[in-house]
Amino acid sequence: MQKLLVAMQIIFSIAIIVSILMQPSKADGFNNFAAPSQDTFYARHNVRTSEKVLARITVISSVLFAVVTMAINIIK
């Protein structure tokens, strides 16, 4: 049982790392001030939906990681 929980913890930690690294940077505000981009309506909203999905994956993976960590500590 403990080996299964450790394997799940590794999977969730990898999911957290990947989902955080895939999220776009929020630091491009100054670049838009200097040279505003000409994005289309679809491109702006498509990015927002993918950001929402990545944020949800990050939150869900983090909660599951915490639950599995607590379960590992209870089993020991």
Sequence and secondary structure as in RCSB ss.txt:
>XXXX:A:sequence
MQKLLVAMQIIFSIAIIVSILMQPSKADGFNNFAAPSQDTFYARHNVRTSEKVLARITVISSVLFAVVTMAINII
K
>XXXX:A:secstr
 HHHHHHHHHHHHHHHHHHHHHS  STTHHHHHHS     HHHHHHHHHHHHHHHHHHHHHHHHHHHHHHHHHHH
 
